[in-house]
Amino acid sequence: MKRKLSLITIVSVCCCILAGGCGKKMTVEDAPVFGQAFLDARYKADYGAYMEYKKCTEEEAIHIHEQGLDAILNTIKIGNTSVTAELKGQYRQLFTELNSLCKYTVGTAEKDGDGFTLEVEAQPFAMFGGISEGLVDALQREEARSMTTDEQINQFVFEEMYGLLTPTLSSPEYGDPETVTLHIQPNENKVQTISQEDLNALDAVIYASLL
């Protein structure tokens, strides 16, 4: 006589099967595949490979992209300013488009303790020349000199900077490639990931002429 399995037993078996599939140990051959998928999700909003590798939802992959945007916007200091929500939204869209133009090449990986090191060649944007000078000129205008509060100045500066940056989207230029080492290491949940510090270093190379 066949014994009927309880719902709890079935769920437990399914969870074990799923956990085993997601728990595949990363190899040195896997690391560049993961690195490429992660960077494509972060910069290009290209989620397919990351979702396939991690067996995750699109919402989880989108989170990688949103975190990347947050990091850049915080670096240019707009995140915590009093500028309008509309202008912050415009900057978010601007850097979404700039990120999609990033150029990077993922190299081979090497074992490094519990994780791996991964060399990435990135080409810095080279079309931001003149942005600083344009902002200095804007601050010399009578309109700017009459401002008395930080809120007014921040709004003015970021509006001017947005106006200077937006035209660069139509004609991106790049400098010579530079190499950044990314470390793939287990986090507190024993999930292999790339540290925010390393990602900040990659941002710093890509946006060197702006940051």
VOKOL-973457 format. One record per residue: x, y, z of N, C-alpha, C in turn; residue in one letter. Coordinates in pm, 1 decimal. Example, Ala and Ser with C-alpha at 12.3 -4.5 7.8 and 13.67 -1.06 7.14 Angstrom:
<pts>
n.x, n.y, n.z, ca.x, ca.y, ca.z, c.x, c.y, c.z, r
1319.0, -569.0, 780.0, 1230.0, -450.0, 780.0, 1320.0, -330.0, 780.0, a
1285.0, -225.0, 708.0, 1367.0, -106.0, 714.0, 1290.0, 3.0, 787.0, s
</pts>
This chain:
<pts>
n.x, n.y, n.z, ca.x, ca.y, ca.z, c.x, c.y, c.z, r
84.3, -120.0, 0.0, 0.0, 0.0, 0.0, 87.5, 124.5, 0.0, m
62.7, 212.4, -92.7, 142.8, 333.8, -100.8, 105.6, 429.2, 11.4, k
208.7, 487.3, 67.8, 184.6, 584.0, 174.6, 174.5, 723.1, 115.4, r
71.2, 793.5, 149.4, 52.2, 928.4, 96.9, 148.1, 1026.0, 165.0, k
220.8, 1102.4, 85.5, 314.0, 1200.4, 141.4, 238.0, 1322.8, 189.7, l
279.4, 1372.9, 303.3, 216.4, 1493.9, 355.2, 262.6, 1614.7, 276.0, s
184.8, 1721.5, 283.0, 220.0, 1844.8, 213.8, 352.8, 1897.6, 264.3, l
374.6, 1889.4, 396.9, 500.0, 1938.6, 455.6, 618.4, 1861.8, 399.9, i
603.4, 1729.0, 384.9, 712.2, 1647.4, 331.5, 744.4, 1686.5, 187.8, t
638.1, 1705.9, 108.4, 657.8, 1745.0, -31.8, 730.2, 1878.5, -40.8, i
684.1, 1975.8, 40.5, 747.6, 2108.2, 40.7, 893.2, 2097.2, 82.0, v
921.2, 2013.8, 183.3, 1058.5, 1999.0, 231.5, 1148.9, 1941.8, 124.0, s
1098.3, 1840.1, 52.0, 1176.1, 1779.6, -55.7, 1204.1, 1881.0, -165.1, v
1100.0, 1957.5, -202.4, 1116.1, 2059.6, -307.2, 1219.2, 2162.7, -266.6, c
1213.3, 2204.6, -140.6, 1308.5, 2305.8, -92.6, 1450.9, 2253.9, -98.6, c
1468.7, 2124.9, -63.8, 1602.4, 2066.8, -68.9, 1656.2, 2062.6, -211.5, c
1565.5, 2026.4, -305.2, 1606.0, 2021.7, -446.3, 1645.1, 2159.5, -495.7, i
1560.8, 2259.5, -462.7, 1588.3, 2396.1, -507.3, 1714.3, 2449.9, -443.7, l
1733.7, 2424.6, -316.7, 1852.4, 2473.7, -247.1, 1977.1, 2412.6, -306.5, a
1967.4, 2283.4, -343.0, 2082.7, 2218.5, -404.0, 2117.7, 2281.0, -537.0, g
2014.7, 2317.3, -616.7, 2039.9, 2380.3, -746.8, 2101.8, 2516.3, -732.3, g
2052.5, 2597.7, -633.5, 2103.7, 2732.7, -615.7, 2237.7, 2733.3, -545.5, c
2269.9, 2622.9, -478.7, 2391.5, 2619.9, -398.5, 2513.3, 2572.3, -473.3, g
2507.1, 2563.6, -603.4, 2620.5, 2521.0, -683.8, 2742.6, 2605.2, -651.5, k
2852.1, 2538.0, -623.8, 2974.1, 2607.7, -585.2, 3037.8, 2673.6, -707.2, k
3072.2, 2801.5, -693.0, 3133.1, 2874.4, -804.1, 3274.1, 2823.1, -830.3, m
3307.0, 2805.6, -956.1, 3440.9, 2762.2, -995.6, 3515.9, 2879.1, -1059.7, t
3644.2, 2858.4, -1085.0, 3724.1, 2963.5, -1147.8, 3673.6, 2991.9, -1289.5, v
3611.5, 2892.1, -1352.4, 3552.6, 2913.3, -1484.6, 3421.1, 2990.0, -1474.6, e
3349.0, 2969.8, -1364.8, 3221.4, 3039.1, -1345.4, 3239.7, 3186.9, -1315.4, d
3349.4, 3221.0, -1246.4, 3366.9, 3357.0, -1194.4, 3356.6, 3464.6, -1302.3, a
3423.2, 3450.9, -1419.2, 3406.9, 3553.8, -1522.7, 3264.4, 3561.1, -1577.0, p
3195.4, 3446.5, -1582.8, 3056.6, 3444.7, -1629.6, 2969.5, 3523.3, -1532.4, v
2990.6, 3497.9, -1403.4, 2916.8, 3571.4, -1300.9, 2951.0, 3720.1, -1306.0, f
3081.7, 3751.6, -1318.0, 3124.6, 3891.4, -1321.7, 3064.3, 3967.1, -1437.9, g
3063.7, 3905.7, -1555.9, 3004.6, 3969.5, -1674.4, 2855.7, 3991.9, -1653.8, q
2787.1, 3889.8, -1602.2, 2643.1, 3900.5, -1581.1, 2610.8, 4008.2, -1478.4, a
2690.5, 4014.3, -1371.1, 2667.9, 4113.2, -1265.9, 2687.2, 4254.7, -1320.3, f
2797.3, 4277.0, -1392.1, 2825.6, 4411.1, -1444.7, 2724.2, 4452.1, -1551.1, l
2680.1, 4358.1, -1632.1, 2579.4, 4390.5, -1733.5, 2447.2, 4431.3, -1667.8, d
2413.3, 4364.5, -1557.3, 2292.0, 4402.3, -1484.1, 2310.6, 4539.2, -1420.0, a
2426.9, 4562.9, -1363.7, 2451.9, 4688.0, -1290.0, 2456.9, 4808.9, -1382.0, r
2529.5, 4796.9, -1491.1, 2549.6, 4912.4, -1578.8, 2449.7, 4918.0, -1695.2, y
2425.8, 4805.9, -1757.7, 2349.4, 4805.6, -1883.2, 2200.5, 4778.5, -1864.8, k
2159.2, 4745.9, -1742.0, 2021.6, 4702.4, -1717.4, 1987.7, 4582.1, -1805.5, a
2087.9, 4499.0, -1831.3, 2072.1, 4375.9, -1909.2, 2069.7, 4260.8, -1808.6, d
1952.0, 4211.2, -1778.8, 1935.1, 4122.0, -1664.4, 1934.3, 3973.1, -1699.1, y
1924.4, 3939.7, -1826.6, 1903.8, 3800.5, -1866.1, 2008.5, 3704.3, -1812.6, g
2136.7, 3735.1, -1834.3, 2243.7, 3643.4, -1793.8, 2252.2, 3631.5, -1641.8, a
2230.8, 3742.9, -1571.6, 2236.0, 3739.4, -1424.9, 2122.4, 3653.8, -1370.2, y
2002.4, 3671.9, -1425.1, 1888.1, 3592.7, -1379.8, 1910.0, 3444.3, -1407.9, m
1970.1, 3413.8, -1522.1, 1996.4, 3274.7, -1557.7, 2100.3, 3214.3, -1463.7, e
2207.6, 3290.2, -1436.8, 2314.3, 3236.2, -1351.7, 2268.0, 3218.9, -1207.6, y
2199.2, 3320.6, -1155.4, 2157.8, 3317.8, -1014.4, 2023.2, 3249.4, -992.9, k
1952.8, 3217.9, -1101.5, 1818.0, 3161.2, -1089.6, 1729.7, 3251.2, -1002.6, k
1735.2, 3380.0, -1030.3, 1662.5, 3477.2, -949.1, 1556.3, 3547.7, -1032.9, c
1475.8, 3627.9, -966.8, 1371.3, 3702.8, -1035.4, 1428.6, 3829.9, -1097.5, t
1351.7, 3889.1, -1188.1, 1394.7, 4014.7, -1248.1, 1403.1, 4124.3, -1143.0, e
1315.3, 4120.7, -1043.3, 1318.1, 4221.7, -936.6, 1451.6, 4219.7, -862.7, e
1505.1, 4101.0, -838.2, 1634.7, 4089.9, -771.3, 1746.4, 4145.3, -859.1, e
1739.2, 4118.8, -988.1, 1840.6, 4169.6, -1080.2, 1831.7, 4321.4, -1092.1, a
1710.5, 4374.7, -1095.9, 1690.8, 4519.3, -1103.5, 1751.9, 4587.3, -981.3, i
1745.1, 4520.4, -867.2, 1802.2, 4576.2, -744.1, 1951.7, 4603.7, -760.5, h
2023.3, 4516.6, -832.6, 2165.7, 4538.3, -860.4, 2184.5, 4668.5, -937.8, i
2099.9, 4688.8, -1036.9, 2107.4, 4810.0, -1120.1, 2077.6, 4935.6, -1037.4, h
1973.4, 4929.8, -955.5, 1934.8, 5045.4, -874.4, 2042.2, 5079.8, -772.1, e
2105.9, 4979.3, -714.2, 2214.7, 5003.0, -619.8, 2330.5, 5074.4, -688.4, q
2359.0, 5034.8, -813.1, 2466.0, 5099.4, -887.8, 2437.0, 5246.3, -912.8, g
2312.7, 5276.9, -949.2, 2273.9, 5416.3, -970.2, 2283.8, 5495.6, -840.4, l
2236.8, 5436.1, -730.5, 2244.9, 5503.8, -600.8, 2389.0, 5539.3, -566.6, d
2481.4, 5446.4, -592.4, 2621.9, 5468.6, -558.7, 2679.5, 5587.1, -636.5, a
2649.1, 5595.2, -765.2, 2701.8, 5704.9, -846.4, 2639.2, 5838.0, -806.0, i
2508.6, 5839.0, -784.6, 2441.3, 5963.7, -746.0, 2488.9, 6012.7, -609.9, l
2520.4, 5920.2, -520.4, 2576.9, 5960.8, -391.6, 2717.8, 6015.4, -408.3, n
2792.4, 5959.0, -503.1, 2929.5, 6006.4, -526.4, 2930.9, 6148.7, -580.7, t
2835.4, 6183.2, -667.1, 2833.2, 6320.2, -718.9, 2759.9, 6415.6, -624.4, i
2718.8, 6362.5, -508.1, 2666.3, 6444.0, -396.7, 2523.4, 6495.7, -416.6, k
2451.9, 6443.0, -513.9, 2315.0, 6492.4, -531.4, 2216.1, 6419.6, -440.8, i
2252.3, 6297.9, -400.2, 2159.3, 6215.2, -325.3, 2105.4, 6278.5, -198.9, g
2192.8, 6346.1, -122.8, 2151.4, 6400.9, 6.5, 2128.7, 6552.1, 3.9, n
2118.0, 6609.6, -114.6, 2094.5, 6753.1, -123.4, 1944.8, 6782.4, -121.7, t
1912.9, 6910.7, -116.3, 1772.9, 6952.7, -111.9, 1717.7, 6984.4, -251.4, s
1785.3, 6942.3, -356.4, 1734.5, 6971.0, -490.5, 1601.0, 6899.7, -508.7, v
1522.9, 6944.9, -603.3, 1387.6, 6891.6, -620.6, 1389.6, 6744.7, -660.8, t
1281.2, 6675.7, -628.4, 1267.2, 6535.1, -666.4, 1270.3, 6520.2, -818.3, a
1216.4, 6619.8, -887.7, 1216.8, 6615.0, -1034.0, 1359.2, 6614.2, -1088.6, e
1444.4, 6699.6, -1033.5, 1582.9, 6705.5, -1081.4, 1657.9, 6577.4, -1044.9, l
1633.4, 6523.0, -925.9, 1696.3, 6395.4, -889.7, 1654.0, 6285.8, -986.4, k
1527.6, 6287.3, -1025.5, 1479.4, 6189.7, -1122.0, 1545.6, 6206.6, -1257.6, g
1568.9, 6330.3, -1297.4, 1636.3, 6356.6, -1424.7, 1780.0, 6304.7, -1421.1, q
1847.1, 6322.2, -1308.0, 1983.6, 6270.9, -1294.1, 1985.3, 6118.7, -1296.6, y
1886.2, 6058.0, -1234.7, 1880.1, 5911.5, -1234.1, 1866.5, 5859.2, -1376.9, r
1783.3, 5924.3, -1456.6, 1767.4, 5883.9, -1595.4, 1894.3, 5912.5, -1675.2, q
1957.7, 6025.3, -1648.2, 2081.7, 6061.5, -1717.3, 2188.8, 5955.8, -1695.3, l
2207.3, 5915.2, -1569.2, 2312.8, 5817.2, -1541.6, 2271.7, 5675.8, -1582.1, f
2143.7, 5649.3, -1592.3, 2099.5, 5523.0, -1651.5, 2147.7, 5515.7, -1796.6, t
2134.1, 5626.9, -1868.1, 2176.7, 5630.9, -2008.0, 2328.0, 5630.7, -2019.6, e
2396.3, 5703.9, -1931.1, 2542.7, 5703.4, -1933.7, 2597.0, 5563.7, -1903.4, l
2540.1, 5498.8, -1802.0, 2584.8, 5363.7, -1767.6, 2570.2, 5268.1, -1885.5, n
2464.7, 5285.9, -1963.2, 2442.8, 5195.9, -2077.3, 2551.2, 5212.7, -2183.6, s
2625.6, 5323.8, -2177.6, 2732.7, 5350.7, -2273.5, 2869.4, 5305.8, -2223.5, l
2875.0, 5253.6, -2099.2, 3002.9, 5211.7, -2041.0, 3067.8, 5101.6, -2125.3, c
3201.3, 5104.2, -2129.0, 3276.4, 4999.1, -2199.2, 3369.0, 4929.7, -2099.7, k
3352.8, 4798.1, -2088.0, 3438.7, 4720.0, -1999.4, 3452.3, 4579.7, -2057.3, y
3564.8, 4516.6, -2025.4, 3592.0, 4380.7, -2072.2, 3633.5, 4296.6, -1952.8, t
3562.7, 4188.7, -1931.0, 3592.1, 4099.4, -1818.5, 3697.2, 3997.8, -1861.3, v
3804.3, 3986.1, -1780.5, 3911.6, 3892.6, -1811.1, 3894.6, 3760.6, -1738.0, g
4004.5, 3690.4, -1720.9, 4001.2, 3561.2, -1653.5, 4006.9, 3580.9, -1501.8, t
3969.6, 3476.5, -1430.7, 3967.1, 3482.2, -1284.2, 4078.0, 3394.4, -1226.4, a
4114.2, 3424.6, -1102.0, 4208.6, 3342.1, -1027.6, 4150.1, 3313.5, -890.1, e
4179.8, 3196.0, -837.3, 4132.0, 3160.1, -704.2, 4197.8, 3250.2, -602.4, k
4117.8, 3292.0, -502.9, 4167.8, 3381.5, -398.4, 4098.5, 3345.2, -267.0, d
4157.9, 3254.2, -192.0, 4096.5, 3210.2, -67.1, 3964.0, 3142.3, -92.9, g
3859.7, 3193.6, -29.4, 3725.6, 3137.5, -47.1, 3656.3, 3190.0, -172.9, d
3723.5, 3280.5, -243.6, 3661.9, 3340.5, -361.4, 3758.1, 3350.7, -477.4, g
3746.8, 3462.0, -550.7, 3824.9, 3478.2, -671.8, 3861.2, 3625.7, -691.6, f
3966.9, 3650.5, -768.6, 3994.1, 3784.2, -819.1, 3963.4, 3783.1, -968.0, t
3911.4, 3894.8, -1014.4, 3868.9, 3905.0, -1153.8, 3916.9, 4038.2, -1209.1, l
3996.0, 4032.3, -1315.9, 4047.1, 4153.3, -1378.8, 3945.1, 4207.1, -1479.4, e
3915.2, 4336.5, -1467.3, 3822.5, 4401.2, -1559.6, 3890.9, 4522.1, -1621.6, v
3892.3, 4527.1, -1753.1, 3946.8, 4642.3, -1825.5, 3833.0, 4737.8, -1857.5, e
3844.2, 4860.5, -1808.7, 3737.2, 4958.9, -1831.7, 3793.7, 5080.0, -1904.4, a
3715.0, 5134.8, -1995.4, 3754.4, 5255.7, -2066.5, 3682.7, 5376.3, -2004.4, q
3758.8, 5470.6, -1951.5, 3695.0, 5588.1, -1889.7, 3628.8, 5677.2, -1994.0, p
3518.2, 5737.2, -1955.4, 3456.8, 5837.3, -2041.1, 3552.8, 5955.0, -2056.9, f
3558.8, 6009.6, -2178.4, 3650.5, 6120.4, -2204.4, 3578.6, 6238.1, -2267.7, a
3446.1, 6246.5, -2248.9, 3371.2, 6354.3, -2314.0, 3321.0, 6458.4, -2214.6, m
3376.3, 6456.1, -2092.9, 3329.6, 6550.9, -1991.9, 3419.2, 6673.6, -1978.2, f
3514.7, 6688.9, -2068.9, 3600.8, 6806.3, -2064.8, 3519.3, 6933.4, -2081.4, g
3550.0, 7030.1, -1998.8, 3479.3, 7157.3, -2007.2, 3363.1, 7169.0, -1910.6, g
3325.1, 7058.6, -1844.7, 3213.8, 7063.8, -1749.7, 3249.1, 7154.4, -1631.5, i
3368.2, 7135.8, -1575.6, 3409.2, 7217.1, -1460.2, 3415.3, 7364.5, -1496.7, s
3473.8, 7393.0, -1613.9, 3483.7, 7532.2, -1657.0, 3345.7, 7592.9, -1677.9, e
3253.8, 7511.2, -1733.2, 3118.1, 7559.2, -1755.3, 3048.0, 7593.8, -1625.3, g
3072.4, 7514.3, -1521.3, 3011.7, 7542.1, -1390.7, 3070.9, 7668.0, -1328.3, l
3202.7, 7684.1, -1342.3, 3268.0, 7805.4, -1289.2, 3210.7, 7929.8, -1356.8, v
3196.2, 7923.0, -1488.9, 3139.0, 8036.7, -1561.6, 2996.1, 8065.5, -1515.1, d
2917.9, 7958.6, -1491.9, 2779.4, 7977.0, -1448.1, 2772.9, 8046.1, -1312.9, a
2867.5, 8012.0, -1225.0, 2867.8, 8070.4, -1090.8, 2909.3, 8217.1, -1091.0, l
2964.0, 8263.6, -1202.3, 3001.8, 8405.0, -1212.4, 2884.3, 8492.8, -1255.9, q
2777.6, 8429.0, -1300.7, 2664.1, 8507.3, -1346.8, 2595.8, 8576.9, -1229.0, r
2536.2, 8689.2, -1257.7, 2471.4, 8768.1, -1152.2, 2362.9, 8687.8, -1081.7, e
2295.1, 8605.5, -1159.1, 2189.2, 8521.4, -1102.6, 2242.7, 8434.1, -988.9, e
2361.0, 8376.0, -1010.5, 2419.9, 8288.2, -909.2, 2473.1, 8368.3, -791.1, a
2535.1, 8482.9, -818.9, 2595.2, 8561.8, -711.3, 2491.3, 8619.7, -615.8, r
2367.5, 8626.7, -660.7, 2262.5, 8682.9, -575.8, 2199.2, 8579.2, -483.4, s
2236.9, 8454.0, -499.4, 2178.3, 8348.6, -416.5, 2236.9, 8350.5, -276.5, m
2152.4, 8322.8, -177.0, 2195.7, 8335.4, -37.5, 2185.1, 8206.4, 42.8, t
2118.4, 8103.5, -8.9, 2101.3, 7980.1, 68.5, 2165.3, 7861.1, -3.6, t
2200.2, 7759.4, 74.9, 2257.0, 7637.3, 16.8, 2157.4, 7570.9, -77.6, d
2029.8, 7576.0, -42.6, 1927.5, 7514.1, -125.4, 1924.3, 7576.8, -264.6, e
1930.4, 7709.9, -268.4, 1928.7, 7779.4, -397.6, 2053.3, 7745.1, -478.8, q
2167.4, 7746.8, -413.7, 2294.6, 7721.5, -483.0, 2299.5, 7578.8, -536.6, i
2261.4, 7481.3, -452.3, 2262.1, 7341.6, -496.9, 2170.8, 7320.4, -617.2, n
2050.8, 7377.1, -610.6, 1956.9, 7362.1, -721.5, 2015.9, 7422.2, -848.9, q
2075.4, 7541.0, -836.2, 2133.9, 7609.5, -951.9, 2249.3, 7528.5, -1010.3, f
2341.7, 7483.8, -925.2, 2460.8, 7412.5, -972.3, 2421.7, 7282.5, -1041.6, v
2332.1, 7205.2, -979.8, 2295.5, 7077.1, -1040.1, 2211.6, 7093.9, -1166.4, f
2133.8, 7200.6, -1175.3, 2062.4, 7228.1, -1300.1, 2161.5, 7261.0, -1411.5, e
2260.7, 7344.2, -1379.2, 2361.0, 7380.6, -1479.7, 2443.0, 7258.5, -1521.7, e
2481.0, 7177.6, -1424.6, 2560.3, 7058.1, -1454.2, 2480.5, 6960.8, -1541.6, m
2353.7, 6946.7, -1513.3, 2267.7, 6859.7, -1594.0, 2263.8, 6908.5, -1738.8, y
2252.5, 7039.0, -1755.3, 2250.6, 7095.5, -1889.8, 2380.5, 7074.5, -1964.9, g
2491.9, 7070.2, -1891.7, 2622.1, 7048.0, -1954.8, 2646.4, 6900.5, -1986.4, l
2592.9, 6811.9, -1901.5, 2617.2, 6668.2, -1919.2, 2530.1, 6605.6, -2027.2, l
2407.1, 6651.0, -2036.9, 2310.5, 6585.3, -2126.2, 2357.6, 6574.8, -2271.6, t
2419.3, 6678.8, -2329.9, 2463.0, 6666.5, -2469.9, 2570.9, 6560.6, -2491.8, p
2642.8, 6519.9, -2386.0, 2750.3, 6421.6, -2403.4, 2696.1, 6284.1, -2440.3, t
2567.4, 6259.7, -2416.2, 2508.8, 6129.5, -2447.6, 2512.2, 6099.2, -2596.8, l
2503.7, 6203.4, -2677.1, 2494.4, 6182.7, -2822.2, 2628.7, 6155.0, -2887.4, s
2738.2, 6184.6, -2818.5, 2870.7, 6161.0, -2878.1, 2969.5, 6116.1, -2771.6, s
2951.4, 5995.0, -2718.5, 3042.0, 5946.0, -2613.6, 3184.2, 5927.5, -2665.2, p
3280.2, 5961.4, -2582.1, 3421.6, 5941.9, -2613.5, 3485.6, 5867.1, -2498.3, e
3594.8, 5794.5, -2529.8, 3655.8, 5707.9, -2430.3, 3807.2, 5725.6, -2427.3, y
3863.3, 5704.7, -2309.7, 4007.7, 5709.8, -2294.1, 4068.7, 5570.6, -2301.4, g
4197.2, 5561.4, -2270.8, 4266.9, 5433.1, -2274.6, 4217.2, 5341.4, -2162.7, d
4209.5, 5212.5, -2189.7, 4159.3, 5118.2, -2089.2, 4246.6, 5115.1, -1964.0, p
4183.3, 5097.1, -1852.4, 4252.2, 5078.0, -1724.8, 4199.6, 4951.0, -1660.8, e
4284.8, 4884.9, -1583.0, 4247.5, 4757.8, -1522.0, 4207.5, 4776.8, -1376.4, t
4095.5, 4718.7, -1341.1, 4046.7, 4718.3, -1203.0, 4031.6, 4573.5, -1159.6, v
4077.8, 4542.1, -1039.1, 4063.5, 4407.2, -985.1, 3939.4, 4398.9, -898.2, t
3848.9, 4311.2, -935.5, 3729.5, 4286.7, -855.4, 3748.9, 4159.6, -773.5, l
3707.7, 4164.5, -648.4, 3717.6, 4048.2, -560.9, 3578.7, 3988.0, -542.7, h
3564.1, 3862.8, -578.8, 3438.7, 3790.5, -558.5, 3456.6, 3705.7, -433.8, i
3385.2, 3740.7, -328.5, 3400.5, 3673.3, -200.2, 3264.1, 3645.9, -137.9, q
3254.9, 3543.8, -52.7, 3126.1, 3516.1, 12.6, 3090.1, 3626.0, 112.2, p
2962.8, 3667.5, 110.6, 2916.1, 3765.7, 208.4, 2872.9, 3695.2, 337.0, n
2804.2, 3768.0, 425.0, 2765.2, 3709.6, 553.1, 2669.6, 3592.0, 537.0, e
2604.0, 3584.5, 421.6, 2513.1, 3472.1, 394.5, 2579.4, 3362.8, 311.7, n
2714.2, 3373.3, 298.5, 2793.6, 3276.0, 222.5, 2758.5, 3274.7, 73.9, k
2710.2, 3389.2, 24.8, 2679.7, 3404.3, -117.9, 2792.4, 3484.0, -182.7, v
2849.2, 3431.1, -290.6, 2959.1, 3499.4, -357.7, 2909.1, 3628.3, -422.6, q
2978.1, 3737.2, -394.6, 2938.5, 3865.2, -452.5, 3060.2, 3956.2, -464.5, t
3041.8, 4070.0, -529.5, 3149.5, 4167.8, -548.6, 3129.5, 4280.3, -447.9, i
3236.0, 4321.4, -381.1, 3222.7, 4422.2, -276.5, 3188.1, 4559.0, -334.6, s
3116.4, 4638.0, -254.6, 3081.4, 4773.7, -296.3, 3207.7, 4857.2, -316.2, q
3309.1, 4831.0, -236.4, 3435.5, 4904.9, -248.7, 3497.4, 4885.0, -387.0, e
3496.6, 4761.1, -434.5, 3552.4, 4733.2, -567.4, 3467.1, 4796.1, -677.0, d
3335.7, 4792.3, -659.7, 3246.3, 4852.9, -759.0, 3263.7, 5003.8, -762.3, l
3286.2, 5064.4, -645.2, 3314.3, 5208.4, -640.4, 3443.2, 5240.2, -715.9, n
3542.3, 5151.8, -703.5, 3669.6, 5172.1, -773.9, 3649.8, 5164.1, -925.0, a
3562.0, 5074.5, -968.5, 3532.1, 5064.4, -1112.2, 3458.3, 5189.2, -1159.8, l
3361.8, 5236.7, -1081.3, 3292.6, 5362.3, -1113.7, 3391.9, 5476.8, -1127.3, d
3489.3, 5481.1, -1034.6, 3586.9, 5589.2, -1032.6, 3671.5, 5592.1, -1158.7, a
3698.9, 5473.8, -1215.2, 3774.2, 5467.9, -1341.5, 3684.5, 5512.3, -1457.3, v
3564.3, 5459.0, -1464.3, 3474.3, 5489.3, -1576.2, 3438.1, 5637.2, -1579.4, i
3414.4, 5695.9, -1462.6, 3373.5, 5836.4, -1453.6, 3484.9, 5927.0, -1401.7, y
3610.2, 5887.2, -1425.5, 3725.2, 5959.0, -1367.8, 3724.0, 6107.2, -1401.7, a
3688.7, 6142.8, -1524.4, 3695.1, 6283.2, -1565.2, 3579.1, 6365.2, -1510.0, s
3483.5, 6297.7, -1446.7, 3369.6, 6367.7, -1390.3, 3373.1, 6368.5, -1237.7, l
3412.4, 6254.9, -1178.7, 3412.7, 6243.0, -1033.8, 3540.1, 6299.8, -974.0, l
</pts>
